[in-house]
Amino acid sequence: MVVCTGSSYAFPAKVAEVDATSVPAKYSKMRQDVNAAENITVIGGGAVGLELVGELSHYYSKKNITLIHTGETVLNNTALGDKMKAKTLAAVQALPNVKVMLGERVEFSELQSEIKESSVSYVEGKRELTTSKGNKVGTDLVFFCTGTKTNTKSFKDNLPVDEEGRIKVNEHLQIEGCKTAFALGDCAAIGPKVVI
């Protein structure tokens, strides 16, 4: 047996739809929301958040984009070296329409109901976000790029998992306690969930 359930990430980074015909409408709606926004906030300075900031900055150069990240540098939860992280941060900070706020967490309490009701990883509408340092950020659109989630539904109650819910494996990717069962990819506890 091989378990390779992977990970999930909220739309638009990954699309988790059973019916592919509903996907174009979701992207169309997101494009309309981006076009209507003057100020866009991206929460999360990992690979997905940085890619989104780069694309928004390039294709929507007249928009004001704010990146808010809890770490003191970007890509802090990756195995990348400090030099690479510093170069990436410098490149993002050099984008003319991007403001980077590091070491700050957004207070989500006012957004919780909207996030739970949504099948996408963004919320639209003019609002003011408050950070853990008390800074205020005015925004029209907020994207949440706060990490992947391991798809555990099919195995969480039957296989040994670590504190992140990933399957415990040995150096041969054999599931702990099983001679003929293996786990591969993001569901296996073998280092970072997503390798860049």
C-alpha positions as CSV (number, residue, x, y, z in Angstrom):
1,M,0.0,0.0,0.0
2,V,1.2,3.5,-0.8
3,V,-0.4,6.6,0.8
4,C,0.2,9.8,-1.1
5,T,-2.7,12.1,-0.2
6,G,-0.7,15.3,-0.5
7,S,-1.7,18.6,0.9
8,S,-4.3,21.3,0.2
9,Y,-4.2,25.0,0.0
10,A,-7.1,27.4,-0.3
11,F,-8.0,28.9,-3.7
12,P,-6.5,30.4,-5.8
13,A,-3.3,28.6,-5.1
14,K,-4.9,25.1,-5.4
15,V,-8.4,24.3,-6.7
16,A,-10.3,21.7,-4.7
17,E,-13.3,21.2,-6.8
18,V,-14.9,17.9,-7.8
19,D,-16.5,19.6,-10.8
20,A,-14.0,21.4,-13.0
21,T,-16.7,23.4,-14.8
22,S,-17.1,25.6,-11.7
23,V,-13.4,26.7,-11.6
24,P,-13.4,29.3,-14.4
25,A,-16.2,31.3,-12.6
26,K,-14.2,31.4,-9.4
27,Y,-11.1,32.8,-11.2
28,S,-13.3,35.3,-13.0
29,K,-14.8,36.5,-9.8
30,M,-11.4,36.8,-8.2
31,R,-10.1,38.8,-11.2
32,Q,-13.1,41.2,-10.8
33,D,-12.3,41.6,-7.1
34,V,-8.7,42.4,-7.9
35,N,-9.6,44.8,-10.6
36,A,-12.0,46.6,-8.2
37,A,-9.5,46.9,-5.4
38,E,-7.1,49.8,-4.9
39,N,-5.3,48.4,-1.8
40,I,-4.5,44.6,-1.6
41,T,-3.1,42.8,1.4
42,V,-1.4,39.5,1.3
43,I,-1.0,37.7,4.6
44,G,1.9,35.2,4.6
45,G,5.5,35.5,3.4
46,G,6.0,31.9,2.3
47,A,6.4,30.8,-1.3
48,V,2.8,31.2,-2.2
49,G,2.4,34.6,-0.6
50,L,5.6,35.9,-2.3
51,E,4.5,34.5,-5.7
52,L,1.1,36.2,-5.4
53,V,2.7,39.5,-4.4
54,G,5.1,39.3,-7.3
55,E,2.3,38.6,-9.8
56,L,0.0,41.3,-8.4
57,S,2.8,43.8,-8.5
58,H,3.7,43.0,-12.1
59,Y,0.2,42.8,-13.6
60,Y,-1.4,45.5,-11.4
61,S,1.3,48.0,-11.0
62,K,-1.1,50.8,-10.0
63,K,-2.4,48.8,-7.0
64,N,-1.0,49.3,-3.5
65,I,0.1,45.9,-2.2
66,T,1.0,45.2,1.5
67,L,2.6,41.9,2.5
68,I,2.2,41.1,6.2
69,H,4.3,38.2,7.6
70,T,4.8,36.9,11.1
71,G,8.5,36.0,10.6
72,E,11.4,38.4,10.8
73,T,12.2,37.4,7.2
74,V,10.3,35.8,4.3
75,L,10.4,32.0,3.7
76,N,11.3,31.5,7.4
77,N,9.7,28.1,7.6
78,T,11.7,26.6,4.7
79,A,15.1,24.9,4.4
80,L,16.4,27.7,2.2
81,G,19.6,29.4,3.4
82,D,19.7,32.9,5.0
83,K,21.4,34.4,1.9
84,M,18.5,33.2,-0.4
85,K,15.9,34.5,2.1
86,A,17.7,37.9,2.3
87,K,17.9,38.2,-1.5
88,T,14.2,37.2,-1.9
89,L,13.2,39.8,0.7
90,A,15.3,42.5,-0.9
91,A,13.7,41.7,-4.3
92,V,10.2,42.0,-2.9
93,Q,11.0,45.2,-1.0
94,A,12.4,46.7,-4.2
95,L,9.0,46.4,-5.9
96,P,7.7,49.9,-6.3
97,N,4.1,49.3,-5.3
98,V,4.7,46.8,-2.4
99,K,5.1,47.5,1.3
100,V,6.5,44.7,3.5
101,M,5.6,44.4,7.2
102,L,7.6,41.7,9.0
103,G,7.2,40.4,12.5
104,E,3.5,41.2,12.6
105,R,0.4,39.1,12.9
106,V,-3.0,40.2,11.7
107,E,-5.8,40.1,14.3
108,F,-8.2,37.7,12.6
109,S,-11.2,38.0,15.0
110,E,-13.1,40.5,12.7
111,L,-12.6,38.2,9.7
112,Q,-13.4,34.8,11.2
113,S,-17.0,34.6,10.0
114,E,-16.1,35.7,6.5
115,I,-13.3,33.2,6.3
116,K,-15.4,30.3,7.5
117,E,-18.2,31.0,5.0
118,S,-15.8,31.3,2.1
119,S,-14.4,28.5,-0.1
120,V,-11.6,30.8,-1.2
121,S,-8.6,32.2,0.6
122,Y,-9.5,35.8,0.3
123,V,-12.1,38.3,1.4
124,E,-13.1,41.5,-0.4
125,G,-14.5,44.7,0.9
126,K,-13.1,47.9,2.3
127,R,-11.7,47.3,5.9
128,E,-9.0,48.2,8.3
129,L,-6.8,45.4,9.6
130,T,-5.0,45.7,12.9
131,T,-1.7,44.0,13.4
132,S,-0.2,42.5,16.6
133,K,2.0,45.7,16.9
134,G,-1.1,47.9,16.7
135,N,-0.5,49.1,13.1
136,K,-3.5,49.7,10.9
137,V,-3.7,48.7,7.3
138,G,-6.4,49.9,5.0
139,T,-7.4,47.4,2.4
140,D,-10.0,46.4,-0.1
141,L,-9.0,42.8,-0.6
142,V,-7.2,40.4,1.7
143,F,-5.5,37.2,0.5
144,F,-4.6,34.5,3.1
145,C,-1.4,32.6,2.2
146,T,-0.7,31.1,5.6
147,G,0.4,27.6,4.6
148,T,-0.5,24.2,3.4
149,K,-2.7,21.6,5.2
150,T,-1.9,17.9,4.9
151,N,-4.8,15.9,3.6
152,T,-5.3,13.6,6.6
153,K,-9.0,12.5,6.4
154,S,-8.3,9.1,5.0
155,F,-5.6,8.0,7.5
156,K,-5.6,10.2,10.7
157,D,-7.4,7.6,12.8
158,N,-5.6,4.6,11.5
159,L,-1.9,5.4,11.0
160,P,0.8,6.9,13.2
161,V,1.0,10.6,12.7
162,D,3.3,13.4,14.0
163,E,2.2,16.7,15.7
164,E,1.5,18.2,12.2
165,G,-0.8,15.2,11.3
166,R,1.8,13.8,8.8
167,I,2.4,10.0,8.7
168,K,5.5,8.8,10.6
169,V,7.9,7.0,8.3
170,N,11.4,5.7,8.4
171,E,14.3,6.5,6.0
172,H,12.8,4.2,3.4
173,L,9.4,5.9,3.6
174,Q,7.9,2.8,5.2
175,I,5.0,3.7,7.5
176,E,6.1,3.2,11.1
177,G,5.1,-0.3,12.2
178,C,4.2,-1.5,8.7
179,K,6.5,-3.5,6.5
180,T,4.5,-3.2,3.2
181,A,3.0,0.3,3.5
182,F,4.7,3.5,2.4
183,A,3.9,7.2,2.6
184,L,5.1,9.6,-0.1
185,G,4.9,13.4,-0.6
186,D,3.5,16.0,1.7
187,C,1.6,13.5,3.8
188,A,4.9,11.9,4.9
189,A,6.8,13.3,7.9
190,I,10.2,13.8,6.2
191,G,11.0,17.5,6.5
192,P,9.3,20.5,5.1
193,K,5.8,19.9,3.8
194,V,6.5,21.7,0.5
195,V,10.0,21.6,-1.0
196,I,10.9,24.7,-3.0
